[in-house]
């Protein structure tokens, strides 16, 4: 168990997203993969002291069922790496498998390591929260990841409807880091 009292987000966080091979050039893939492709919208934020938002980032990743999307948080005394892998079961239901690794450097105690694995039932369009450090912390700090999964075909439809894609400075910075 990680001593969450030692967790601090002061000093800032960086978020790195590792896109899949499918996120950069989906048009060059076989047409059959395009029909199976899904988009995982990720909104990550850090909350402190009475739910005050101190950092956030938004990102969308295109993948196929069975192919993970990874994100990494790096803070002054903590590293959190999470992979989300969507699966579409034979009965048509969709699940996300969340796998996480957490390293925390606790003063006078050293490095602590924890792993997380959770299967999250999700339907297309539904918003699901994932809290890799849990929902409460003795110092009031929480990492909150909001996930939304939808078919890639929606993206194509929106693109041709002329609707602009939402973008934030954080997302643009992340995209430039990936190249």
Secondary structure, 3 states (H helix, E strand, C coil): CCCHHHCCCCCCCEEEEECCHHHHCHHHCCHHHHHHCEEEEEEEEEEECCCEEEEEEEEEEEECCCCEEEEEEECCCEEEEEEEEEEECCCCCEEEEEEEEEEEEECCCEEEEEEEEEEEEECCCCEEEECCCCCCCCCCCEEEEEEEEEEHHHHHHHHHCCCCCCCCHHHHHHHHHHC
